[in-house]
Structures are given as C-alpha cells and as structure tokens.
Amino acid sequence: MAPTIRSPFRRTLALMASAAILAQAGVSGMAYAQTAPETTAPGVVAPAPANPETTAPAPTPPAAVAPQQTAPIQAAVPNTGPASVADLAEGLLDAVVNISTSQKVKDDEGAGPAPRAPDGSPFQEFFNDFFNKQQGNKGGNHNVSSLGSGFVIDPTGYIVTNNHVIEGADDIEINFANGSKLKAKLIGTDTKTDLSVLKVEPKTPLKSVKFGDSSTMRIGDWVMAIGNPFGFGGSVTVGIISGRGRNINAGPYDNFIQTDAAINKGNSGGPLFNMKGEVIGINTAIISPSGGSIGIGFSVPSELASGVVDQLREYGETRRGWLGVRIQPVTDDIADSLGLDTAKGALVAGVIKGGPVDDGSIKAGDVILKFDGKTVSEMRDLPRVVAESTVGKEVDVVVLRDGKEQTVKVKLGRLEDSDQAAASDDSAPDGSQDDGVIIPDPGENNDMDQPDSGDQAKPVPDTPDQHKGQVSPDAATPKNVLGLSLSLLSAETRKAFGIAESVDGVVVTEVTPGSASAEKGLKPGDVIVEVAQEFMKSPDAVAAKVQALKQEGRRNAQLMIAGANGDLRFVAVPME
C-alpha cells in the first residue's frame, strides 16, 4: 500500500514547485516591460537588453516568491508621461507677444439689404422698425479689431509677425506676457512671404529669441508652437515636423514646413521652435474645413524668413536678386526630347530684354540645373534661390544646352528694378509692361520677349528677302507634320491670325483633332519658332528636322511655340 500512496504525493509536490517557478518568471518579465519606458525620451524606442539571459532574475524557491512579488511591480509603475517641455517653454513665453490691431471701417461697407420679418409675424413691426433705424444710420465709422501673434527678435523692440495680421491696420498694439502694452509702428512688410517687422520702444530691454537653421530640421523632429489661438495668449502646443518644402500656392516662394502641432486662428505670426528654443518657422496657415486645427499647419521656414526680416529691418523693404528670365516646368516629355534622364530643372522660355542675362549668357531653351551651387530640382525652386541671392552678386549657373552641361557666370540685378527694364523693352508686341518677376506660369504673361536665338542662324526681321531665296519652291504650300498643317508666315496669315510683326517662324493653320499636337494644346495661329533648338524658316524645314530626330531615335520633338502676341512656351510632341 505504501508505494501506491507515496507516488501521487510526490507528483503533487513537483507540480506545485513547477507552478511557483513559472509564476516567478512571469512576474519578472512584466516588471521589466513596465520600467523600460521611464528611461526613454518621447518618440524613442526603448533599447532591448544587451543580454536578456543574464539580466533576467534567477528562479527562487516557492517560499521566497510571496515577499518579493508585489514590491517590484509597485515601484515599476510609471508615474509620469513623456518628458516635459515646461522648462523650455518657460524661457520662451516672455518673448512671444499678442498683437491687437484695429481698423476704421464704414458702417455701410459691404452691407446688403436689410432683412425683413415674414408678413403676419407678431414681431414684424418691431423687427422692421429696428432695421429701418439701422439703415438710417449709415455713413458712420466703427473699429474692427483682430488678434494675432508675434515674437521679439531684438531686446530693443523689433518684433516679427505675419503681414496678414497687421495688413490695413490703423493702430497696432503689442500685448506682452507680463500684462504691459506698447504701441507699435510698422518698419517693413513683404507680401510675397507674408512677413512684417514691427518696432516698439520699451523702457527696459525685452526678452528675445533668435532664428535657428530650419534646413537642418528633419521630418519627425519635435517642435513647439507658442501663440494666441482664439485670443488665449501664451498657449503652448507640441508636435512634430510632418513635411518640408510644401507648396500651398500662397506665394511665389512657397517652401513651408508642415507640422501637426496645433495651430489655430490667432496663432498667425507666432514662432515655431525647435527643442533648442530657436525659431525655425513662423506659423502662417492651416488647412481646416472647420476653422480649427486638424493637425495640418504651415510655417514659413527660418531659412527663408531670416533673410527677409534682415532686409526689412535694414531697408524697410526687400531687395531680391533678379535673373531676368521666364521659365516653365520640365515635363517628362520635354526631358526625353532634351536627353535628360529625369524631369528636373527649370526650362528657360524667354529672356527679358535689358535684363541681367540679355548678354546671351542664358538663352531660351536652356535648362537651368544649378544656381549658385544649389540644385534646381524643379521649376519652382529657381525663383526662390534667385530671390534669396544678393543683388549684384556674380554667381555660377549650370545649364543644359545642346545636350551638354555648361557653367555660365551671371551678375544678378534687383527684382524691383525689373519694371524699368520691362518698360524699355520695345519688343513687346502689345506694348504692355512686364513685372520682371520670374514667372512660373508663362501663360499668365501678357508680354513675352522675342525668342533669344543666340548663335542660331535666325534671319533678321527687317531683312526684305527673309522668305525669298531661302526656302524650297513648295515651301508656301501647307504641309502636314505631327498632325499640324503648316505654312509660311505672310501678310495674309499674320492678318488672319492676328500675329504680331515681331513673331517669326512657321505658322500652324490647322490641327488634326485627336492628334498628339492637339493633345498638347497646339492650335491654329500658333507659330513654331524652333524645333530642337533650331530656328525654323519653312514647313519643309520643320518636316526635315522632325525626320532627323526620328532617325536619331528621339521619341519627342521639342517645339518652341510663340503665341500670336509673342508669348513663348516649349512643347514636347510625341513623334510615334
């Protein structure tokens, strides 16, 4: 009997010991997972132990489990959230200000017809009497107030904000964190970047902040916004950089930082800080269907803002570099026609007469790939890097010309001086003046310069025999090329399509519906000036050049097209 009784008893003791060992191992593993986050910063994954086998506690006898089981768990429970930004914010709050503006507006400005109560309403008489009195009081003035944010960049009282915060204001008042208020005067403003500089006269030096380098910031870096959302001054929000180089069509130099730090109405003009307390952005815009933050905010980067602010402080205005060219995007088709491996750079559609590069250093048809050492990845990069450059500076420009990269030196003019250059340009077919800005969309221009032919054998417009003795006998006969019916320019065709005398080339008289040319937007009255950077004198010349390109294995023909008034653009037409 004894053997049969002892065996179940031994098995019971073994099971109890095993259960105790497993329980101890489970408790130890959970305690480690709870303590790990306490040693890490926000957004950083806790590192795994170098050798988990050696760091795990050794099993203990069942009797030792009970006294050690609860104490480690209680000590390991986190009692704080992510690392606090309180110390950082405390040192910056005094440098961020609330900006209050007021503007006098006529009472009847924008007023519509007075509403009326429904006929038969018990309140009809009262309702109509009230609004009749309001209508009779038209013509007076009242003040409209608005609130925004800003920040002090100099202890002597220089303050940065958005232009739209103070635009049109008759009175600007700065409210400081300590409750004091000072009147401010406008030093300078720049509508293209939506930035303004204000000045107050403090009795004692003010707390100020400095600009950091936004170009070093990466997507995912922590940032902090301080401002005056909905009138709640001194509000701090934290988030990360969600994107860089955003174009929201707010201006010609869009290069916004996108952040998910909460930005609302009233935050405009306030600073976006990095974790060193440096201003790396100026909060300017949000995307929101409701008017409140949905986590998509935009800030002007400090790499753009700091230069503008310096100029506004020194001159009261901006002094931007000016290249004097008109540009358009390099599409995949154009890149293929030029022999580029990818679509990159800015395609020069025209050169402004009297501008900095009217000396032939840059020509129509060039693709600008680098400017002053900075890569031009896409068309909209060029206006920004040129504008940020110093007026009068001599810079190296890398262009693609005739299939080869070349480096040319150009001396920049001043953007504001471009109006004078445009005014002296007698080649404008309609007599209008160009604003001198590097224009992203040439279709918006009303004044395009004559195409820069460079060293190409373009006939002089005043030569009497420019169409005689230079073309084949059948050149006047319409010829179909790439779905286009082409003809020589003559007095009759100029009159029929309203083509200016300054325009020269081969005129398009018809476009085959559904053809590749039609899909590219070509229309009757357009003039083919060049094919593959070679001036075209006749329909036969166009046909011969297109055939030569096909034999070279090209898939697209790059055409320089002039509109009836001389507007230039480049179009790559498939030749299959």
C-alpha positions as CSV (number, residue, x, y, z in Angstrom):
1,M,0.0,0.0,0.0
2,A,2.8,2.4,0.8
3,P,4.3,2.6,-2.8
4,T,0.9,3.5,-4.3
5,I,0.3,6.3,-1.7
6,R,3.8,7.9,-2.0
7,S,3.8,8.3,-5.8
8,P,0.7,10.6,-6.0
9,F,2.1,12.7,-3.2
10,R,5.5,13.2,-4.9
11,R,3.8,14.2,-8.2
12,T,1.7,16.8,-6.3
13,L,4.8,18.4,-4.8
14,A,6.5,18.5,-8.2
15,L,3.5,20.2,-9.8
16,M,3.4,22.8,-7.1
17,A,7.1,23.6,-7.4
18,S,6.8,24.0,-11.2
19,A,3.9,26.3,-10.9
20,A,5.7,28.5,-8.4
21,I,8.8,28.8,-10.8
22,L,6.6,29.7,-13.8
23,A,4.8,32.4,-11.7
24,Q,8.1,34.0,-10.7
25,A,9.3,34.1,-14.3
26,G,6.1,35.8,-15.5
27,V,6.2,38.5,-12.7
28,S,9.8,39.3,-13.5
29,G,9.2,39.8,-17.3
30,M,6.2,42.1,-16.7
31,A,8.1,44.3,-14.3
32,Y,10.9,44.9,-16.9
33,A,8.4,46.0,-19.6
34,Q,6.8,48.5,-17.2
35,T,10.1,50.1,-16.2
36,A,11.6,50.4,-19.7
37,P,9.6,53.5,-20.9
38,E,10.7,55.6,-17.9
39,T,14.3,55.8,-19.1
40,T,13.5,56.9,-22.7
41,A,12.6,60.2,-24.3
42,P,9.3,60.7,-26.2
43,G,9.3,59.1,-29.5
44,V,12.4,56.9,-28.8
45,V,12.0,53.2,-28.7
46,A,13.4,51.7,-25.6
47,P,16.6,49.6,-26.3
48,A,16.4,45.9,-25.7
49,P,18.8,44.5,-23.0
50,A,22.2,43.6,-24.4
51,N,21.9,40.1,-23.0
52,P,18.4,39.2,-21.8
53,E,19.5,35.9,-20.4
54,T,21.9,37.5,-18.0
55,T,19.5,40.3,-16.9
56,A,16.5,38.1,-16.1
57,P,16.3,37.3,-12.3
58,A,17.1,33.8,-11.3
59,P,14.3,31.5,-10.2
60,T,13.7,31.4,-6.4
61,P,12.1,28.7,-4.2
62,P,8.3,28.9,-3.9
63,A,8.6,30.2,-0.3
64,A,10.6,33.3,-1.5
65,V,8.1,34.3,-4.1
66,A,5.5,35.9,-1.9
67,P,7.5,38.6,-0.1
68,Q,9.2,39.8,-3.4
69,Q,6.2,39.6,-5.7
70,T,4.4,42.9,-5.1
71,A,7.2,45.4,-4.3
72,P,8.9,45.4,-7.7
73,I,5.6,45.8,-9.5
74,Q,4.6,48.8,-7.5
75,A,8.0,50.5,-8.0
76,A,7.9,49.9,-11.7
77,V,4.5,51.6,-12.5
78,P,5.3,54.8,-14.4
79,N,4.0,57.9,-12.6
80,T,4.9,60.5,-15.3
81,G,4.2,61.0,-19.0
82,P,6.6,61.9,-21.8
83,A,9.5,64.2,-21.0
84,S,8.2,67.7,-20.0
85,V,8.8,70.8,-22.2
86,A,7.9,73.1,-19.3
87,D,11.5,74.3,-18.7
88,L,11.9,75.1,-22.5
89,A,8.5,76.9,-22.7
90,E,9.1,78.9,-19.5
91,G,12.2,80.5,-21.0
92,L,10.4,81.4,-24.3
93,L,6.9,82.6,-23.2
94,D,8.0,86.2,-22.4
95,A,9.4,86.6,-26.0
96,V,6.1,85.8,-27.6
97,V,3.6,88.6,-27.9
98,N,-0.1,89.1,-28.7
99,I,-0.8,91.6,-31.4
100,S,-4.0,93.6,-31.4
101,T,-5.0,95.7,-34.4
102,S,-7.9,98.0,-35.2
103,Q,-9.1,99.4,-38.4
104,K,-11.8,102.0,-39.2
105,V,-14.5,100.7,-41.5
106,K,-17.5,102.4,-42.8
107,D,-20.8,101.1,-41.4
108,D,-22.3,100.6,-44.8
109,E,-19.2,99.0,-46.2
110,G,-20.3,95.6,-47.6
111,A,-23.8,95.9,-46.2
112,G,-26.6,94.2,-48.0
113,P,-30.3,94.8,-48.0
114,A,-31.9,94.7,-44.5
115,P,-33.7,91.5,-43.6
116,R,-37.5,91.6,-43.1
117,A,-39.8,89.6,-40.9
118,P,-42.4,87.4,-42.5
119,D,-45.7,89.0,-43.2
120,G,-48.2,88.4,-40.3
121,S,-45.4,87.8,-37.8
122,P,-46.2,89.1,-34.3
123,F,-42.8,90.7,-34.2
124,Q,-43.0,92.2,-37.7
125,E,-43.4,95.8,-36.6
126,F,-40.6,95.7,-34.0
127,F,-38.3,93.9,-36.4
128,N,-38.8,96.3,-39.3
129,D,-38.5,99.4,-37.1
130,F,-35.2,98.2,-35.8
131,F,-33.6,97.6,-39.2
132,N,-35.1,100.8,-40.6
133,K,-33.2,102.7,-37.9
134,Q,-30.0,100.8,-38.7
135,Q,-30.4,101.7,-42.4
136,G,-30.9,105.4,-41.5
137,N,-27.6,105.4,-39.5
138,K,-25.4,104.5,-42.5
139,G,-22.3,106.5,-43.2
140,G,-20.6,106.4,-39.8
141,N,-17.4,104.6,-39.0
142,H,-16.6,101.8,-36.5
143,N,-13.5,100.0,-35.5
144,V,-12.8,96.4,-36.4
145,S,-10.3,94.6,-34.2
146,S,-8.3,91.4,-34.8
147,L,-5.8,89.4,-32.9
148,G,-2.6,87.7,-33.9
149,S,0.8,86.6,-32.6
150,G,4.4,87.7,-33.0
151,F,7.8,87.3,-31.3
152,V,10.6,89.6,-30.2
153,I,13.9,89.2,-32.1
154,D,15.8,92.1,-30.6
155,P,15.8,93.4,-27.0
156,T,15.5,96.9,-28.4
157,G,11.9,96.1,-29.6
158,Y,11.9,94.6,-33.0
159,I,9.0,92.1,-33.5
160,V,8.2,89.7,-36.3
161,T,4.7,88.7,-37.4
162,N,2.7,87.9,-40.5
163,N,1.7,90.6,-42.9
164,H,-1.9,89.4,-42.9
165,V,-2.0,90.0,-39.1
166,I,-1.4,93.8,-39.4
167,E,-2.4,94.5,-43.0
168,G,-4.6,97.6,-43.3
169,A,-4.4,98.3,-39.6
170,D,-4.7,101.9,-38.4
171,D,-3.5,101.0,-34.9
172,I,-1.1,98.2,-33.7
173,E,-0.8,97.3,-30.1
174,I,1.6,94.8,-28.6
175,N,0.5,92.9,-25.5
176,F,3.3,91.3,-23.5
177,A,3.2,88.3,-21.2
178,N,3.6,90.4,-18.1
179,G,0.4,92.4,-19.0
180,S,2.2,95.5,-20.3
181,K,1.1,97.1,-23.6
182,L,3.0,99.2,-26.2
183,K,2.1,100.8,-29.4
184,A,4.0,99.6,-32.4
185,K,4.9,101.1,-35.7
186,L,5.4,99.2,-39.0
187,I,9.0,99.0,-40.1
188,G,8.5,97.0,-43.3
189,T,6.4,94.3,-44.9
190,D,6.7,91.7,-47.6
191,T,3.6,90.4,-49.2
192,K,5.3,87.7,-51.1
193,T,6.4,85.8,-48.0
194,D,3.6,87.3,-45.7
195,L,6.1,88.7,-43.2
196,S,6.3,92.0,-41.4
197,V,8.6,93.7,-38.9
198,L,7.3,96.0,-36.2
199,K,9.1,98.2,-33.7
200,V,8.1,99.2,-30.1
201,E,10.0,101.5,-27.7
202,P,10.4,99.6,-24.4
203,K,11.8,101.3,-21.3
204,T,13.9,98.2,-20.5
205,P,15.3,95.5,-22.7
206,L,12.9,92.9,-23.8
207,K,13.2,89.1,-23.7
208,S,14.1,88.0,-27.3
209,V,14.6,84.8,-29.3
210,K,16.8,84.1,-32.2
211,F,16.4,82.3,-35.5
212,G,17.7,78.7,-35.9
213,D,18.5,76.9,-39.1
214,S,15.4,75.2,-40.5
215,S,17.4,73.5,-43.2
216,T,18.7,71.0,-40.6
217,M,15.3,70.0,-39.4
218,R,14.0,66.6,-40.4
219,I,10.6,65.1,-40.7
220,G,9.8,63.6,-37.3
221,D,11.7,66.2,-35.3
222,W,9.8,67.7,-32.3
223,V,8.7,71.3,-32.5
224,M,6.8,73.6,-30.2
225,A,4.4,76.5,-31.2
226,I,3.5,79.4,-28.9
227,G,0.9,81.9,-29.7
228,N,-2.5,83.5,-29.2
229,P,-5.1,81.0,-30.5
230,F,-8.6,82.3,-30.3
231,G,-7.3,85.0,-28.0
232,F,-5.9,82.7,-25.4
233,G,-2.5,84.2,-25.0
234,G,0.6,82.2,-24.1
235,S,-0.7,78.9,-25.4
236,V,1.9,76.2,-26.0
237,T,1.4,73.2,-28.3
238,V,3.8,70.5,-29.2
239,G,4.1,68.2,-32.3
240,I,6.5,67.1,-34.9
241,I,7.5,68.2,-38.4
242,S,5.2,66.4,-40.7
243,G,6.6,67.6,-44.0
244,R,9.0,70.0,-45.7
245,G,9.0,72.1,-48.8
246,R,5.3,72.3,-49.0
247,N,3.7,74.4,-51.8
248,I,0.3,75.7,-50.8
249,N,0.1,78.3,-53.6
250,A,0.3,81.2,-51.1
251,G,3.1,83.0,-53.0
252,P,5.9,82.6,-55.4
253,Y,8.4,81.4,-52.8
254,D,6.4,78.7,-51.1
255,N,8.6,76.4,-49.1
256,F,6.5,75.8,-46.0
257,I,7.2,73.5,-43.0
258,Q,4.2,71.3,-42.3
259,T,3.6,70.5,-38.6
260,D,0.9,68.7,-36.6
261,A,1.5,71.0,-33.6
262,A,-1.9,72.6,-33.1
263,I,-2.1,75.9,-34.9
264,N,-5.4,77.8,-34.8
265,K,-6.8,81.3,-35.6
266,G,-4.7,83.8,-33.7
267,N,-1.5,81.7,-34.0
268,S,-0.6,83.5,-37.2
269,G,2.7,85.3,-36.9
270,G,3.8,83.2,-33.9
271,P,7.0,81.2,-33.7
272,L,7.6,77.5,-34.2
273,F,10.6,76.4,-32.0
274,N,12.9,73.5,-32.2
275,M,13.9,71.8,-29.0
276,K,16.8,74.2,-28.5
277,G,14.5,77.1,-28.2
278,E,15.4,78.5,-31.7
279,V,12.8,79.8,-34.1
280,I,12.8,77.6,-37.1
281,G,9.4,78.7,-38.5
282,I,6.7,81.4,-38.4
283,N,3.2,79.9,-38.2
284,T,1.2,81.2,-41.1
285,A,-1.6,79.0,-42.4
286,I,-3.7,75.9,-41.7
287,I,-5.9,73.6,-43.7
288,S,-9.2,73.1,-41.9
289,P,-12.8,72.7,-43.0
290,S,-14.0,73.9,-39.6
291,G,-11.5,76.7,-38.9
292,G,-9.9,74.8,-36.1
293,S,-6.7,72.7,-36.1
294,I,-6.9,69.3,-37.7
295,G,-3.2,68.7,-37.4
296,I,-2.1,70.3,-40.8
297,G,-0.4,73.6,-40.1
298,F,2.2,75.5,-42.2
299,S,5.1,77.7,-41.1
300,V,7.5,79.9,-43.1
301,P,10.9,78.3,-42.6
302,S,13.6,80.4,-41.0
303,E,16.0,79.8,-43.8
304,L,13.7,82.0,-45.9
305,A,12.3,84.3,-43.2
306,S,15.6,85.4,-41.6
307,G,16.9,87.0,-44.8
308,V,13.6,88.8,-45.4
309,V,13.5,90.0,-41.8
310,D,17.1,91.3,-42.0
311,Q,16.3,93.3,-45.2
312,L,13.1,94.7,-43.7
313,R,14.9,95.9,-40.6
314,E,17.8,97.4,-42.6
315,Y,15.9,98.9,-45.6
316,G,12.2,98.8,-44.7
317,E,11.8,96.8,-47.9
318,T,13.1,93.6,-49.6
319,R,15.9,93.7,-52.1
320,R,15.8,90.5,-54.0
321,G,18.0,89.1,-56.8
322,W,16.7,89.1,-60.3
323,L,17.8,86.9,-63.2
324,G,15.5,88.2,-65.9
325,V,14.2,85.0,-67.5
326,R,10.8,83.4,-68.0
327,I,10.6,79.8,-67.1
328,Q,8.3,76.7,-67.3
329,P,8.4,73.2,-65.9
330,V,10.5,70.4,-67.4
331,T,7.9,67.7,-68.1
332,D,8.8,64.0,-68.8
333,D,8.3,64.5,-72.5
334,I,10.5,67.6,-72.6
335,A,13.1,65.8,-70.5
336,D,13.1,63.0,-73.1
337,S,13.3,65.4,-76.0
338,L,16.4,67.0,-74.4
339,G,18.1,63.8,-73.5
340,L,17.7,64.2,-69.7
341,D,17.4,61.0,-67.7
342,T,14.8,62.6,-65.4
343,A,12.5,65.6,-65.4
344,K,14.4,68.2,-63.5
345,G,15.5,71.9,-63.6
346,A,13.7,75.0,-65.0
347,L,13.3,75.5,-68.7
348,V,14.0,79.0,-69.9
349,A,11.1,80.1,-72.1
350,G,12.4,83.6,-72.7
351,V,14.9,86.2,-71.8
352,I,13.8,89.7,-70.8
353,K,15.4,92.4,-73.0
354,G,17.7,94.6,-70.9
355,G,17.8,92.1,-68.1
356,P,20.9,90.7,-66.4
357,V,21.3,87.8,-68.8
358,D,20.3,89.6,-72.0
359,D,24.0,89.4,-73.0
360,G,23.5,85.8,-74.2
361,S,24.8,84.1,-71.1
362,I,21.5,82.3,-70.7
363,K,19.3,81.6,-73.8
364,A,15.8,80.5,-74.4
365,G,15.7,76.7,-74.5
366,D,18.4,76.3,-71.7
367,V,17.5,74.2,-68.8
368,I,18.9,75.6,-65.5
369,L,20.1,72.7,-63.3
370,K,22.0,74.5,-60.6
371,F,22.1,78.1,-59.4
372,D,25.0,79.3,-57.2
373,G,25.7,75.8,-56.1
374,K,22.1,75.0,-55.2
375,T,20.4,72.2,-57.2
376,V,17.2,73.2,-59.1
377,S,15.2,70.1,-58.7
378,E,12.0,71.6,-60.2
379,M,10.9,74.8,-61.7
380,R,9.6,76.5,-58.5
381,D,13.0,76.1,-56.8
382,L,14.6,78.7,-59.1
383,P,12.5,81.8,-58.2
384,R,13.2,81.2,-54.5
385,V,17.0,80.7,-54.8
386,V,17.4,83.7,-57.1
387,A,15.3,85.9,-54.8
388,E,17.4,84.9,-51.8
389,S,20.6,85.8,-53.5
390,T,22.4,89.1,-53.0
391,V,21.7,91.9,-55.6
392,G,24.8,92.4,-57.7
393,K,26.4,89.1,-56.8
394,E,28.1,87.1,-59.6
395,V,27.0,83.5,-59.5
396,D,27.7,80.3,-61.4
397,V,24.7,78.8,-63.2
398,V,24.8,75.3,-64.6
399,V,22.6,74.9,-67.7
400,L,21.9,72.2,-70.2
401,R,22.4,73.5,-73.7
402,D,22.6,71.4,-76.9
403,G,22.6,68.3,-74.8
404,K,25.6,69.3,-72.8
405,E,26.0,70.8,-69.3
406,Q,27.7,74.2,-69.3
407,T,28.6,76.6,-66.5
408,V,28.0,80.3,-67.1
409,K,28.6,83.3,-64.9
410,V,25.8,85.9,-64.4
411,K,25.6,89.0,-62.4
412,L,22.2,89.4,-60.7
413,G,20.1,92.5,-60.9
414,R,17.5,93.7,-58.4
415,L,14.0,92.4,-58.8
416,E,12.3,95.8,-58.2
417,D,14.4,97.3,-61.0
418,S,12.9,94.9,-63.4
419,D,9.9,97.2,-64.1
420,Q,12.3,99.7,-65.7
421,A,13.8,97.1,-67.8
422,A,10.4,95.9,-69.0
423,A,9.3,99.4,-69.7
424,S,12.2,100.0,-72.0
425,D,11.6,96.8,-73.9
426,D,10.2,97.9,-77.3
427,S,9.8,94.4,-78.5
428,A,6.6,93.8,-76.6
429,P,4.0,93.2,-79.3
430,D,1.1,94.7,-77.3
431,G,3.1,97.5,-75.6
432,S,2.3,96.1,-72.2
433,Q,4.9,96.1,-69.4
434,D,6.3,93.0,-67.7
435,D,6.5,92.9,-63.9
436,G,10.0,91.4,-64.1
437,V,9.3,88.5,-61.8
438,I,10.5,85.1,-62.7
439,I,7.1,83.8,-63.8
440,P,6.3,80.1,-63.0
441,D,3.4,80.0,-65.5
442,P,4.3,81.7,-68.8
443,G,0.6,81.5,-69.7
444,E,0.0,84.3,-67.2
445,N,2.2,86.7,-69.1
446,N,0.9,89.4,-71.5
447,D,4.4,90.4,-72.5
448,M,7.0,88.0,-73.7
449,D,10.3,88.9,-75.2
450,Q,11.4,87.9,-78.7
451,P,13.0,84.5,-78.6
452,D,16.7,84.6,-78.0
453,S,18.2,82.9,-81.0
454,G,21.8,83.0,-79.7
455,D,24.2,81.8,-82.4
456,Q,21.5,80.1,-84.4
457,A,21.0,81.3,-88.0
458,K,17.8,83.2,-87.4
459,P,17.0,85.7,-90.2
460,V,16.8,89.4,-89.2
461,P,13.1,90.5,-89.2
462,D,13.9,93.7,-91.1
463,T,15.6,91.8,-94.0
464,P,13.3,92.3,-97.0
465,D,14.1,88.9,-98.5
466,Q,13.8,86.9,-95.4
467,H,11.3,84.5,-97.0
468,K,12.7,84.7,-100.6
469,G,15.6,82.6,-101.9
470,Q,15.9,80.7,-98.6
471,V,13.2,78.1,-98.9
472,S,12.2,75.5,-101.4
473,P,9.7,76.4,-104.2
474,D,6.9,74.4,-102.5
475,A,7.5,75.9,-99.0
476,A,4.4,78.1,-99.3
477,T,2.3,75.1,-99.7
478,P,0.7,73.9,-96.5
479,K,2.5,70.8,-95.2
480,N,1.2,68.3,-92.6
481,V,3.7,67.4,-89.8
482,L,2.9,65.9,-86.5
483,G,-0.8,66.4,-87.1
484,L,-0.2,70.1,-88.0
485,S,-0.9,71.9,-91.2
486,L,2.0,74.4,-91.6
487,S,2.5,77.4,-93.7
488,L,4.9,80.3,-94.1
489,L,4.2,83.5,-92.3
490,S,2.9,86.1,-94.7
491,A,1.0,89.4,-94.5
492,E,-2.2,87.4,-95.1
493,T,-1.5,84.8,-92.4
494,R,-0.5,87.5,-89.9
495,K,-3.7,89.3,-90.5
496,A,-5.8,86.2,-90.4
497,F,-4.5,85.0,-87.0
498,G,-3.6,88.4,-85.6
499,I,0.1,87.5,-85.4
500,A,2.4,90.4,-84.3
501,E,5.2,91.5,-86.7
502,S,7.8,90.7,-84.0
503,V,6.9,87.0,-84.3
504,D,8.8,84.9,-86.8
505,G,8.7,81.2,-87.7
506,V,6.2,78.8,-89.3
507,V,2.5,79.2,-88.7
508,V,0.1,76.5,-87.7
509,T,-3.0,76.8,-89.9
510,E,-4.8,73.6,-88.8
511,V,-4.6,71.0,-86.1
512,T,-5.8,67.4,-86.7
513,P,-8.3,66.5,-84.0
514,G,-7.1,63.8,-81.7
515,S,-3.5,64.1,-82.8
516,A,-0.6,64.3,-80.4
517,S,-0.2,68.0,-81.2
518,A,-3.9,68.6,-80.3
519,E,-3.5,66.8,-77.0
520,K,-0.5,69.1,-76.2
521,G,-2.7,72.2,-76.7
522,L,-1.4,73.4,-80.1
523,K,-4.0,75.5,-82.0
524,P,-4.3,77.4,-85.3
525,G,-2.4,80.7,-85.1
526,D,0.5,79.2,-83.0
527,V,3.9,79.8,-84.6
528,I,6.7,77.2,-84.5
529,V,9.8,79.2,-83.8
530,E,12.2,76.3,-83.1
531,V,12.4,72.6,-83.3
532,A,15.1,71.0,-81.0
533,Q,16.6,74.5,-80.5
534,E,17.0,75.1,-84.2
535,F,15.2,78.0,-85.8
536,M,12.5,77.0,-88.4
537,K,12.2,79.0,-91.7
538,S,9.7,76.9,-93.5
539,P,7.3,74.0,-93.3
540,D,9.9,71.9,-95.1
541,A,12.5,72.7,-92.5
542,V,10.1,71.5,-89.8
543,A,9.4,68.3,-91.6
544,A,13.1,67.7,-92.2
545,K,14.1,68.3,-88.6
546,V,11.3,66.0,-87.3
547,Q,12.5,63.3,-89.6
548,A,16.1,63.7,-88.4
549,L,15.0,63.4,-84.8
550,K,13.2,60.2,-85.6
551,Q,16.3,58.8,-87.2
552,E,18.3,59.7,-84.1
553,G,15.9,57.6,-82.1
554,R,14.2,60.5,-80.3
555,R,10.6,59.9,-79.2
556,N,9.6,63.5,-78.8
557,A,10.1,66.7,-80.7
558,Q,10.7,69.8,-78.6
559,L,9.0,72.8,-80.2
560,M,9.3,76.4,-79.2
561,I,5.9,77.9,-79.8
562,A,5.1,81.6,-80.0
563,G,1.5,82.8,-79.4
564,A,0.0,85.5,-81.7
565,N,1.3,88.2,-79.4
566,G,4.8,86.7,-78.9
567,D,4.2,84.6,-75.7
568,L,6.7,81.7,-75.7
569,R,6.4,78.2,-74.4
570,F,8.0,74.9,-75.0
571,V,6.0,71.8,-76.0
572,A,7.3,68.2,-76.5
573,V,5.2,66.4,-79.1
574,P,5.4,62.6,-79.4
575,M,6.6,61.5,-82.9
576,E,5.2,57.9,-82.8
